[in-house]
Amino acid sequence: MPAACRCLFLLLLSACVALLLQPPLGTRGAPLEPVYPGDDATPEQMAQYAAELRRYINMLTRPRCV
């Protein structure tokens, strides 16, 4: 009986550790929307924001195989 309890405990412990080690849901789901740099941003910052926004829109609208 003690061996069965020990095995059950180890199984439960390993399941909990496996759940804790999963990557956050945001990394697997949709990408995060880029942050607008503000009205007083430099042209370089606006260009970077435009490129990130284009990449974000492309990721959201790309065709997916089901």
PDB file of N, CA, C, O and CB in Angstrom:
ATOM      1  N   MET A   1       0.807  -1.201   0.000  1.00  0.00           N
ATOM      2  CA  MET A   1       0.000   0.000   0.000  1.00  0.00           C
ATOM      3  C   MET A   1       0.854   1.270   0.000  1.00  0.00           C
ATOM      4  O   MET A   1       0.549   2.206  -0.739  1.00  0.00           O
ATOM      5  CB  MET A   1      -0.920  -0.005   1.195  1.00  0.00           C
ATOM      6  N   PRO A   2       1.937   1.326   0.826  1.00  0.00           N
ATOM      7  CA  PRO A   2       2.760   2.535   0.807  1.00  0.00           C
ATOM      8  C   PRO A   2       3.392   2.785  -0.563  1.00  0.00           C
ATOM      9  O   PRO A   2       3.565   3.935  -0.965  1.00  0.00           O
ATOM     10  CB  PRO A   2       3.848   2.437   1.862  1.00  0.00           C
ATOM     11  N   ALA A   3       3.736   1.718  -1.277  1.00  0.00           N
ATOM     12  CA  ALA A   3       4.332   1.901  -2.603  1.00  0.00           C
ATOM     13  C   ALA A   3       3.320   2.496  -3.574  1.00  0.00           C
ATOM     14  O   ALA A   3       3.677   3.320  -4.416  1.00  0.00           O
ATOM     15  CB  ALA A   3       4.861   0.565  -3.146  1.00  0.00           C
ATOM     16  N   ALA A   4       2.063   2.083  -3.462  1.00  0.00           N
ATOM     17  CA  ALA A   4       1.017   2.620  -4.338  1.00  0.00           C
ATOM     18  C   ALA A   4       0.782   4.095  -4.040  1.00  0.00           C
ATOM     19  O   ALA A   4       0.599   4.891  -4.961  1.00  0.00           O
ATOM     20  CB  ALA A   4      -0.295   1.826  -4.171  1.00  0.00           C
ATOM     21  N   CYS A   5       0.785   4.465  -2.767  1.00  0.00           N
ATOM     22  CA  CYS A   5       0.606   5.875  -2.396  1.00  0.00           C
ATOM     23  C   CYS A   5       1.776   6.718  -2.890  1.00  0.00           C
ATOM     24  O   CYS A   5       1.595   7.847  -3.346  1.00  0.00           O
ATOM     25  CB  CYS A   5       0.459   6.018  -0.868  1.00  0.00           C
ATOM     26  N   ARG A   6       2.981   6.153  -2.792  1.00  0.00           N
ATOM     27  CA  ARG A   6       4.161   6.875  -3.248  1.00  0.00           C
ATOM     28  C   ARG A   6       4.105   7.084  -4.761  1.00  0.00           C
ATOM     29  O   ARG A   6       4.437   8.164  -5.250  1.00  0.00           O
ATOM     30  CB  ARG A   6       5.443   6.116  -2.858  1.00  0.00           C
ATOM     31  N   CYS A   7       3.690   6.063  -5.498  1.00  0.00           N
ATOM     32  CA  CYS A   7       3.570   6.187  -6.957  1.00  0.00           C
ATOM     33  C   CYS A   7       2.508   7.211  -7.334  1.00  0.00           C
ATOM     34  O   CYS A   7       2.705   8.004  -8.255  1.00  0.00           O
ATOM     35  CB  CYS A   7       3.233   4.827  -7.587  1.00  0.00           C
ATOM     36  N   LEU A   8       1.392   7.197  -6.630  1.00  0.00           N
ATOM     37  CA  LEU A   8       0.324   8.154  -6.893  1.00  0.00           C
ATOM     38  C   LEU A   8       0.793   9.574  -6.598  1.00  0.00           C
ATOM     39  O   LEU A   8       0.496  10.501  -7.352  1.00  0.00           O
ATOM     40  CB  LEU A   8      -0.920   7.819  -6.058  1.00  0.00           C
ATOM     41  N   PHE A   9       1.530   9.742  -5.495  1.00  0.00           N
ATOM     42  CA  PHE A   9       2.066  11.053  -5.146  1.00  0.00           C
ATOM     43  C   PHE A   9       3.041  11.545  -6.213  1.00  0.00           C
ATOM     44  O   PHE A   9       2.983  12.707  -6.615  1.00  0.00           O
ATOM     45  CB  PHE A   9       2.759  11.001  -3.780  1.00  0.00           C
ATOM     46  N   LEU A  10       3.932  10.675  -6.674  1.00  0.00           N
ATOM     47  CA  LEU A  10       4.890  11.064  -7.706  1.00  0.00           C
ATOM     48  C   LEU A  10       4.195  11.405  -9.020  1.00  0.00           C
ATOM     49  O   LEU A  10       4.614  12.326  -9.722  1.00  0.00           O
ATOM     50  CB  LEU A  10       5.901   9.949  -7.929  1.00  0.00           C
ATOM     51  N   LEU A  11       3.147  10.676  -9.353  1.00  0.00           N
ATOM     52  CA  LEU A  11       2.387  10.968 -10.561  1.00  0.00           C
ATOM     53  C   LEU A  11       1.719  12.332 -10.459  1.00  0.00           C
ATOM     54  O   LEU A  11       1.754  13.112 -11.410  1.00  0.00           O
ATOM     55  CB  LEU A  11       1.340   9.881 -10.813  1.00  0.00           C
ATOM     56  N   LEU A  12       1.115  12.622  -9.324  1.00  0.00           N
ATOM     57  CA  LEU A  12       0.465  13.909  -9.110  1.00  0.00           C
ATOM     58  C   LEU A  12       1.483  15.043  -9.121  1.00  0.00           C
ATOM     59  O   LEU A  12       1.235  16.098  -9.706  1.00  0.00           O
ATOM     60  CB  LEU A  12      -0.306  13.905  -7.787  1.00  0.00           C
ATOM     61  N   LEU A  13       2.615  14.831  -8.485  1.00  0.00           N
ATOM     62  CA  LEU A  13       3.660  15.843  -8.453  1.00  0.00           C
ATOM     63  C   LEU A  13       4.203  16.122  -9.848  1.00  0.00           C
ATOM     64  O   LEU A  13       4.400  17.283 -10.206  1.00  0.00           O
ATOM     65  CB  LEU A  13       4.788  15.407  -7.531  1.00  0.00           C
ATOM     66  N   SER A  14       4.445  15.094 -10.635  1.00  0.00           N
ATOM     67  CA  SER A  14       4.965  15.305 -11.988  1.00  0.00           C
ATOM     68  C   SER A  14       3.931  15.983 -12.878  1.00  0.00           C
ATOM     69  O   SER A  14       4.298  16.776 -13.746  1.00  0.00           O
ATOM     70  CB  SER A  14       5.393  13.974 -12.609  1.00  0.00           C
ATOM     71  N   ALA A  15       2.647  15.689 -12.682  1.00  0.00           N
ATOM     72  CA  ALA A  15       1.605  16.367 -13.457  1.00  0.00           C
ATOM     73  C   ALA A  15       1.563  17.853 -13.117  1.00  0.00           C
ATOM     74  O   ALA A  15       1.412  18.688 -14.009  1.00  0.00           O
ATOM     75  CB  ALA A  15       0.230  15.724 -13.194  1.00  0.00           C
ATOM     76  N   CYS A  16       1.694  18.187 -11.839  1.00  0.00           N
ATOM     77  CA  CYS A  16       1.700  19.597 -11.429  1.00  0.00           C
ATOM     78  C   CYS A  16       2.911  20.332 -11.992  1.00  0.00           C
ATOM     79  O   CYS A  16       2.787  21.463 -12.461  1.00  0.00           O
ATOM     80  CB  CYS A  16       1.687  19.710  -9.900  1.00  0.00           C
ATOM     81  N   VAL A  17       4.066  19.706 -11.951  1.00  0.00           N
ATOM     82  CA  VAL A  17       5.276  20.328 -12.498  1.00  0.00           C
ATOM     83  C   VAL A  17       5.141  20.526 -14.004  1.00  0.00           C
ATOM     84  O   VAL A  17       5.548  21.563 -14.527  1.00  0.00           O
ATOM     85  CB  VAL A  17       6.518  19.469 -12.183  1.00  0.00           C
ATOM     86  N   ALA A  18       4.582  19.554 -14.701  1.00  0.00           N
ATOM     87  CA  ALA A  18       4.392  19.681 -16.147  1.00  0.00           C
ATOM     88  C   ALA A  18       3.450  20.833 -16.473  1.00  0.00           C
ATOM     89  O   ALA A  18       3.673  21.556 -17.444  1.00  0.00           O
ATOM     90  CB  ALA A  18       3.846  18.374 -16.735  1.00  0.00           C
ATOM     91  N   LEU A  19       2.409  21.011 -15.682  1.00  0.00           N
ATOM     92  CA  LEU A  19       1.486  22.123 -15.914  1.00  0.00           C
ATOM     93  C   LEU A  19       2.146  23.467 -15.634  1.00  0.00           C
ATOM     94  O   LEU A  19       1.874  24.446 -16.329  1.00  0.00           O
ATOM     95  CB  LEU A  19       0.241  21.967 -15.047  1.00  0.00           C
ATOM     96  N   LEU A  20       3.002  23.525 -14.633  1.00  0.00           N
ATOM     97  CA  LEU A  20       3.671  24.779 -14.304  1.00  0.00           C
ATOM     98  C   LEU A  20       4.734  25.159 -15.328  1.00  0.00           C
ATOM     99  O   LEU A  20       5.025  26.343 -15.498  1.00  0.00           O
ATOM    100  CB  LEU A  20       4.298  24.684 -12.935  1.00  0.00           C
ATOM    101  N   LEU A  21       5.316  24.183 -16.009  1.00  0.00           N
ATOM    102  CA  LEU A  21       6.393  24.459 -16.956  1.00  0.00           C
ATOM    103  C   LEU A  21       5.899  24.778 -18.357  1.00  0.00           C
ATOM    104  O   LEU A  21       6.715  25.023 -19.246  1.00  0.00           O
ATOM    105  CB  LEU A  21       7.321  23.292 -17.016  1.00  0.00           C
ATOM    106  N   GLN A  22       4.597  24.784 -18.583  1.00  0.00           N
ATOM    107  CA  GLN A  22       4.080  25.121 -19.904  1.00  0.00           C
ATOM    108  C   GLN A  22       4.328  26.596 -20.185  1.00  0.00           C
ATOM    109  O   GLN A  22       4.306  27.412 -19.263  1.00  0.00           O
ATOM    110  CB  GLN A  22       2.572  24.790 -20.010  1.00  0.00           C
ATOM    111  N   PRO A  23       4.566  26.952 -21.459  1.00  0.00           N
ATOM    112  CA  PRO A  23       4.756  28.367 -21.781  1.00  0.00           C
ATOM    113  C   PRO A  23       3.452  29.126 -21.581  1.00  0.00           C
ATOM    114  O   PRO A  23       2.373  28.541 -21.676  1.00  0.00           O
ATOM    115  CB  PRO A  23       5.262  28.538 -23.231  1.00  0.00           C
ATOM    116  N   PRO A  24       3.542  30.425 -21.305  1.00  0.00           N
ATOM    117  CA  PRO A  24       2.325  31.226 -21.138  1.00  0.00           C
ATOM    118  C   PRO A  24       1.459  31.180 -22.388  1.00  0.00           C
ATOM    119  O   PRO A  24       1.958  30.954 -23.490  1.00  0.00           O
ATOM    120  CB  PRO A  24       2.680  32.676 -20.803  1.00  0.00           C
ATOM    121  N   LEU A  25       0.159  31.397 -22.210  1.00  0.00           N
ATOM    122  CA  LEU A  25      -0.786  31.274 -23.312  1.00  0.00           C
ATOM    123  C   LEU A  25      -0.531  32.335 -24.375  1.00  0.00           C
ATOM    124  O   LEU A  25      -0.786  32.081 -25.552  1.00  0.00           O
ATOM    125  CB  LEU A  25      -2.217  31.380 -22.797  1.00  0.00           C
ATOM    126  N   GLY A  26      -0.037  33.518 -24.004  1.00  0.00           N
ATOM    127  CA  GLY A  26       0.211  34.573 -24.971  1.00  0.00           C
ATOM    128  C   GLY A  26       1.265  34.236 -25.987  1.00  0.00           C
ATOM    129  O   GLY A  26       1.238  34.759 -27.101  1.00  0.00           O
ATOM    130  N   THR A  27       2.192  33.379 -25.635  1.00  0.00           N
ATOM    131  CA  THR A  27       3.237  33.028 -26.582  1.00  0.00           C
ATOM    132  C   THR A  27       2.754  32.088 -27.651  1.00  0.00           C
ATOM    133  O   THR A  27       3.318  32.060 -28.745  1.00  0.00           O
ATOM    134  CB  THR A  27       4.393  32.419 -25.871  1.00  0.00           C
ATOM    135  N   ARG A  28       1.705  31.302 -27.365  1.00  0.00           N
ATOM    136  CA  ARG A  28       1.187  30.367 -28.351  1.00  0.00           C
ATOM    137  C   ARG A  28      -0.004  30.943 -29.101  1.00  0.00           C
ATOM    138  O   ARG A  28      -0.290  30.519 -30.221  1.00  0.00           O
ATOM    139  CB  ARG A  28       0.797  29.065 -27.682  1.00  0.00           C
ATOM    140  N   GLY A  29      -0.703  31.901 -28.505  1.00  0.00           N
ATOM    141  CA  GLY A  29      -1.893  32.459 -29.122  1.00  0.00           C
ATOM    142  C   GLY A  29      -1.544  33.575 -30.088  1.00  0.00           C
ATOM    143  O   GLY A  29      -0.483  33.561 -30.713  1.00  0.00           O
ATOM    144  N   ALA A  30      -2.421  34.520 -30.202  1.00  0.00           N
ATOM    145  CA  ALA A  30      -2.220  35.650 -31.101  1.00  0.00           C
ATOM    146  C   ALA A  30      -1.069  36.516 -30.598  1.00  0.00           C
ATOM    147  O   ALA A  30      -0.857  36.629 -29.390  1.00  0.00           O
ATOM    148  CB  ALA A  30      -3.514  36.486 -31.228  1.00  0.00           C
ATOM    149  N   PRO A  31      -0.329  37.127 -31.519  1.00  0.00           N
ATOM    150  CA  PRO A  31       0.762  38.009 -31.095  1.00  0.00           C
ATOM    151  C   PRO A  31       0.202  39.271 -30.440  1.00  0.00           C
ATOM    152  O   PRO A  31      -0.948  39.644 -30.671  1.00  0.00           O
ATOM    153  CB  PRO A  31       1.660  38.383 -32.299  1.00  0.00           C
ATOM    154  N   LEU A  32       1.012  39.909 -29.637  1.00  0.00           N
ATOM    155  CA  LEU A  32       0.588  41.127 -28.963  1.00  0.00           C
ATOM    156  C   LEU A  32       0.578  42.294 -29.944  1.00  0.00           C
ATOM    157  O   LEU A  32       1.446  42.400 -30.809  1.00  0.00           O
ATOM    158  CB  LEU A  32       1.507  41.434 -27.769  1.00  0.00           C
ATOM    159  N   GLU A  33      -0.411  43.161 -29.798  1.00  0.00           N
ATOM    160  CA  GLU A  33      -0.521  44.331 -30.670  1.00  0.00           C
ATOM    161  C   GLU A  33       0.591  45.314 -30.326  1.00  0.00           C
ATOM    162  O   GLU A  33       0.847  45.557 -29.146  1.00  0.00           O
ATOM    163  CB  GLU A  33      -1.920  45.007 -30.530  1.00  0.00           C
ATOM    164  N   PRO A  34       1.265  45.891 -31.338  1.00  0.00           N
ATOM    165  CA  PRO A  34       2.330  46.848 -31.048  1.00  0.00           C
ATOM    166  C   PRO A  34       1.771  48.112 -30.389  1.00  0.00           C
ATOM    167  O   PRO A  34       0.632  48.507 -30.635  1.00  0.00           O
ATOM    168  CB  PRO A  34       3.083  47.211 -32.337  1.00  0.00           C
ATOM    169  N   VAL A  35       2.582  48.723 -29.563  1.00  0.00           N
ATOM    170  CA  VAL A  35       2.174  49.918 -28.821  1.00  0.00           C
ATOM    171  C   VAL A  35       2.472  51.155 -29.658  1.00  0.00           C
ATOM    172  O   VAL A  35       3.576  51.313 -30.180  1.00  0.00           O
ATOM    173  CB  VAL A  35       2.897  49.999 -27.445  1.00  0.00           C
ATOM    174  N   TYR A  36       1.475  52.031 -29.779  1.00  0.00           N
ATOM    175  CA  TYR A  36       1.654  53.279 -30.534  1.00  0.00           C
ATOM    176  C   TYR A  36       2.663  54.151 -29.801  1.00  0.00           C
ATOM    177  O   TYR A  36       2.507  54.381 -28.601  1.00  0.00           O
ATOM    178  CB  TYR A  36       0.293  54.037 -30.716  1.00  0.00           C
ATOM    179  N   PRO A  37       3.710  54.652 -30.495  1.00  0.00           N
ATOM    180  CA  PRO A  37       4.767  55.394 -29.814  1.00  0.00           C
ATOM    181  C   PRO A  37       4.368  56.803 -29.377  1.00  0.00           C
ATOM    182  O   PRO A  37       5.091  57.426 -28.599  1.00  0.00           O
ATOM    183  CB  PRO A  37       5.954  55.482 -30.703  1.00  0.00           C
ATOM    184  N   GLY A  38       3.250  57.312 -29.850  1.00  0.00           N
ATOM    185  CA  GLY A  38       2.815  58.654 -29.453  1.00  0.00           C
ATOM    186  C   GLY A  38       2.921  59.629 -30.613  1.00  0.00           C
ATOM    187  O   GLY A  38       3.553  59.348 -31.631  1.00  0.00           O
ATOM    188  N   ASP A  39       2.287  60.782 -30.436  1.00  0.00           N
ATOM    189  CA  ASP A  39       2.265  61.782 -31.511  1.00  0.00           C
ATOM    190  C   ASP A  39       3.605  62.478 -31.693  1.00  0.00           C
ATOM    191  O   ASP A  39       3.889  62.985 -32.778  1.00  0.00           O
ATOM    192  CB  ASP A  39       1.198  62.815 -31.234  1.00  0.00           C
ATOM    193  N   ASP A  40       4.424  62.513 -30.668  1.00  0.00           N
ATOM    194  CA  ASP A  40       5.720  63.193 -30.767  1.00  0.00           C
ATOM    195  C   ASP A  40       6.870  62.216 -31.043  1.00  0.00           C
ATOM    196  O   ASP A  40       8.018  62.495 -30.698  1.00  0.00           O
ATOM    197  CB  ASP A  40       6.001  63.966 -29.480  1.00  0.00           C
ATOM    198  N   ALA A  41       6.567  61.091 -31.654  1.00  0.00           N
ATOM    199  CA  ALA A  41       7.590  60.080 -31.953  1.00  0.00           C
ATOM    200  C   ALA A  41       8.434  60.515 -33.146  1.00  0.00           C
ATOM    201  O   ALA A  41       7.983  61.269 -34.009  1.00  0.00           O
ATOM    202  CB  ALA A  41       6.935  58.706 -32.234  1.00  0.00           C
ATOM    203  N   THR A  42       9.658  60.026 -33.172  1.00  0.00           N
ATOM    204  CA  THR A  42      10.552  60.329 -34.292  1.00  0.00           C
ATOM    205  C   THR A  42      10.117  59.528 -35.517  1.00  0.00           C
ATOM    206  O   THR A  42       9.393  58.541 -35.390  1.00  0.00           O
ATOM    207  CB  THR A  42      12.033  60.012 -33.925  1.00  0.00           C
ATOM    208  N   PRO A  43      10.557  59.949 -36.700  1.00  0.00           N
ATOM    209  CA  PRO A  43      10.215  59.184 -37.907  1.00  0.00           C
ATOM    210  C   PRO A  43      10.701  57.733 -37.848  1.00  0.00           C
ATOM    211  O   PRO A  43      10.042  56.839 -38.380  1.00  0.00           O
ATOM    212  CB  PRO A  43      10.804  59.863 -39.131  1.00  0.00           C
ATOM    213  N   GLU A  44      11.847  57.495 -37.207  1.00  0.00           N
ATOM    214  CA  GLU A  44      12.355  56.133 -37.086  1.00  0.00           C
ATOM    215  C   GLU A  44      11.435  55.286 -36.207  1.00  0.00           C
ATOM    216  O   GLU A  44      11.176  54.122 -36.516  1.00  0.00           O
ATOM    217  CB  GLU A  44      13.779  56.143 -36.509  1.00  0.00           C
ATOM    218  N   GLN A  45      10.945  55.869 -35.116  1.00  0.00           N
ATOM    219  CA  GLN A  45      10.023  55.143 -34.244  1.00  0.00           C
ATOM    220  C   GLN A  45       8.709  54.850 -34.956  1.00  0.00           C
ATOM    221  O   GLN A  45       8.134  53.775 -34.791  1.00  0.00           O
ATOM    222  CB  GLN A  45       9.760  55.938 -32.964  1.00  0.00           C
ATOM    223  N   MET A  46       8.231  55.817 -35.755  1.00  0.00           N
ATOM    224  CA  MET A  46       6.989  55.603 -36.503  1.00  0.00           C
ATOM    225  C   MET A  46       7.180  54.527 -37.568  1.00  0.00           C
ATOM    226  O   MET A  46       6.278  53.725 -37.810  1.00  0.00           O
ATOM    227  CB  MET A  46       6.515  56.918 -37.156  1.00  0.00           C
ATOM    228  N   ALA A  47       8.354  54.506 -38.207  1.00  0.00           N
ATOM    229  CA  ALA A  47       8.629  53.474 -39.209  1.00  0.00           C
ATOM    230  C   ALA A  47       8.685  52.096 -38.553  1.00  0.00           C
ATOM    231  O   ALA A  47       8.176  51.121 -39.107  1.00  0.00           O
ATOM    232  CB  ALA A  47       9.954  53.770 -39.945  1.00  0.00           C
ATOM    233  N   GLN A  48       9.296  52.016 -37.384  1.00  0.00           N
ATOM    234  CA  GLN A  48       9.355  50.739 -36.668  1.00  0.00           C
ATOM    235  C   GLN A  48       7.953  50.305 -36.250  1.00  0.00           C
ATOM    236  O   GLN A  48       7.614  49.125 -36.345  1.00  0.00           O
ATOM    237  CB  GLN A  48      10.276  50.848 -35.429  1.00  0.00           C
ATOM    238  N   TYR A  49       7.140  51.251 -35.788  1.00  0.00           N
ATOM    239  CA  TYR A  49       5.769  50.926 -35.401  1.00  0.00           C
ATOM    240  C   TYR A  49       4.972  50.443 -36.607  1.00  0.00           C
ATOM    241  O   TYR A  49       4.211  49.482 -36.498  1.00  0.00           O
ATOM    242  CB  TYR A  49       5.083  52.146 -34.764  1.00  0.00           C
ATOM    243  N   ALA A  50       5.139  51.098 -37.755  1.00  0.00           N
ATOM    244  CA  ALA A  50       4.414  50.690 -38.961  1.00  0.00           C
ATOM    245  C   ALA A  50       4.818  49.279 -39.384  1.00  0.00           C
ATOM    246  O   ALA A  50       3.969  48.486 -39.792  1.00  0.00           O
ATOM    247  CB  ALA A  50       4.675  51.684 -40.110  1.00  0.00           C
ATOM    248  N   ALA A  51       6.106  48.964 -39.289  1.00  0.00           N
ATOM    249  CA  ALA A  51       6.572  47.623 -39.656  1.00  0.00           C
ATOM    250  C   ALA A  51       6.012  46.574 -38.689  1.00  0.00           C
ATOM    251  O   ALA A  51       5.579  45.505 -39.118  1.00  0.00           O
ATOM    252  CB  ALA A  51       8.120  47.570 -39.664  1.00  0.00           C
ATOM    253  N   GLU A  52       6.020  46.877 -37.397  1.00  0.00           N
ATOM    254  CA  GLU A  52       5.475  45.937 -36.409  1.00  0.00           C
ATOM    255  C   GLU A  52       3.971  45.765 -36.587  1.00  0.00           C
ATOM    256  O   GLU A  52       3.450  44.660 -36.430  1.00  0.00           O
ATOM    257  CB  GLU A  52       5.782  46.418 -34.983  1.00  0.00           C
ATOM    258  N   LEU A  53       3.268  46.857 -36.915  1.00  0.00           N
ATOM    259  CA  LEU A  53       1.825  46.779 -37.130  1.00  0.00           C
ATOM    260  C   LEU A  53       1.505  45.953 -38.366  1.00  0.00           C
ATOM    261  O   LEU A  53       0.551  45.175 -38.363  1.00  0.00           O
ATOM    262  CB  LEU A  53       1.225  48.180 -37.263  1.00  0.00           C
ATOM    263  N   ARG A  54       2.294  46.114 -39.423  1.00  0.00           N
ATOM    264  CA  ARG A  54       2.101  45.323 -40.647  1.00  0.00           C
ATOM    265  C   ARG A  54       2.320  43.839 -40.357  1.00  0.00           C
ATOM    266  O   ARG A  54       1.553  42.992 -40.814  1.00  0.00           O
ATOM    267  CB  ARG A  54       3.064  45.801 -41.766  1.00  0.00           C
ATOM    268  N   ARG A  55       3.373  43.529 -39.596  1.00  0.00           N
ATOM    269  CA  ARG A  55       3.658  42.146 -39.214  1.00  0.00           C
ATOM    270  C   ARG A  55       2.525  41.569 -38.354  1.00  0.00           C
ATOM    271  O   ARG A  55       2.140  40.411 -38.513  1.00  0.00           O
ATOM    272  CB  ARG A  55       4.996  42.067 -38.453  1.00  0.00           C
ATOM    273  N   TYR A  56       2.004  42.389 -37.450  1.00  0.00           N
ATOM    274  CA  TYR A  56       0.903  41.969 -36.575  1.00  0.00           C
ATOM    275  C   TYR A  56      -0.350  41.661 -37.391  1.00  0.00           C
ATOM    276  O   TYR A  56      -1.000  40.639 -37.170  1.00  0.00           O
ATOM    277  CB  TYR A  56       0.598  43.058 -35.529  1.00  0.00           C
ATOM    278  N   ILE A  57      -0.689  42.538 -38.329  1.00  0.00           N
ATOM    279  CA  ILE A  57      -1.876  42.324 -39.165  1.00  0.00           C
ATOM    280  C   ILE A  57      -1.692  41.096 -40.046  1.00  0.00           C
ATOM    281  O   ILE A  57      -2.632  40.323 -40.232  1.00  0.00           O
ATOM    282  CB  ILE A  57      -2.160  43.564 -40.037  1.00  0.00           C
ATOM    283  N   ASN A  58      -0.497  40.907 -40.587  1.00  0.00           N
ATOM    284  CA  ASN A  58      -0.232  39.721 -41.409  1.00  0.00           C
ATOM    285  C   ASN A  58      -0.366  38.438 -40.596  1.00  0.00           C
ATOM    286  O   ASN A  58      -0.870  37.436 -41.104  1.00  0.00           O
ATOM    287  CB  ASN A  58       1.167  39.803 -42.025  1.00  0.00           C
ATOM    288  N   MET A  59       0.077  38.457 -39.345  1.00  0.00           N
ATOM    289  CA  MET A  59      -0.045  37.261 -38.504  1.00  0.00           C
ATOM    290  C   MET A  59      -1.509  36.946 -38.204  1.00  0.00           C
ATOM    291  O   MET A  59      -1.897  35.779 -38.145  1.00  0.00           O
ATOM    292  CB  MET A  59       0.732  37.447 -37.191  1.00  0.00           C
ATOM    293  N   LEU A  60      -2.318  37.985 -38.013  1.00  0.00           N
ATOM    294  CA  LEU A  60      -3.726  37.763 -37.683  1.00  0.00           C
ATOM    295  C   LEU A  60      -4.545  37.316 -38.881  1.00  0.00           C
ATOM    296  O   LEU A  60      -5.519  36.578 -38.732  1.00  0.00           O
ATOM    297  CB  LEU A  60      -4.325  39.019 -37.108  1.00  0.00           C
ATOM    298  N   THR A  61      -4.153  37.760 -40.072  1.00  0.00           N
ATOM    299  CA  THR A  61      -4.976  37.483 -41.255  1.00  0.00           C
ATOM    300  C   THR A  61      -4.412  36.388 -42.142  1.00  0.00           C
ATOM    301  O   THR A  61      -4.972  36.129 -43.207  1.00  0.00           O
ATOM    302  CB  THR A  61      -5.138  38.731 -42.063  1.00  0.00           C
ATOM    303  N   ARG A  62      -3.326  35.735 -41.746  1.00  0.00           N
ATOM    304  CA  ARG A  62      -2.748  34.683 -42.585  1.00  0.00           C
ATOM    305  C   ARG A  62      -3.680  33.471 -42.626  1.00  0.00           C
ATOM    306  O   ARG A  62      -4.373  33.189 -41.648  1.00  0.00           O
ATOM    307  CB  ARG A  62      -1.348  34.271 -42.059  1.00  0.00           C
ATOM    308  N   PRO A  63      -3.700  32.767 -43.736  1.00  0.00           N
ATOM    309  CA  PRO A  63      -4.539  31.563 -43.804  1.00  0.00           C
ATOM    310  C   PRO A  63      -3.954  30.455 -42.930  1.00  0.00           C
ATOM    311  O   PRO A  63      -2.738  30.288 -42.839  1.00  0.00           O
ATOM    312  CB  PRO A  63      -4.674  31.074 -45.267  1.00  0.00           C
ATOM    313  N   ARG A  64      -4.835  29.718 -42.302  1.00  0.00           N
ATOM    314  CA  ARG A  64      -4.421  28.623 -41.421  1.00  0.00           C
ATOM    315  C   ARG A  64      -5.012  27.315 -41.907  1.00  0.00           C
ATOM    316  O   ARG A  64      -6.151  27.274 -42.371  1.00  0.00           O
ATOM    317  CB  ARG A  64      -4.848  28.894 -39.965  1.00  0.00           C
ATOM    318  N   CYS A  65      -4.249  26.266 -41.802  1.00  0.00           N
ATOM    319  CA  CYS A  65      -4.751  24.931 -42.140  1.00  0.00           C
ATOM    320  C   CYS A  65      -5.455  24.371 -40.908  1.00  0.00           C
ATOM    321  O   CYS A  65      -4.957  24.494 -39.789  1.00  0.00           O
ATOM    322  CB  CYS A  65      -3.588  23.975 -42.613  1.00  0.00           C
ATOM    323  N   VAL A  66      -6.580  23.776 -41.117  1.00  0.00           N
ATOM    324  CA  VAL A  66      -7.354  23.253 -39.985  1.00  0.00           C
ATOM    325  C   VAL A  66      -7.227  21.761 -39.883  1.00  0.00           C
ATOM    326  O   VAL A  66      -7.813  21.152 -38.988  1.00  0.00           O
ATOM    327  CB  VAL A  66      -8.815  23.632 -40.110  1.00  0.00           C
TER     328      VAL A  66
END
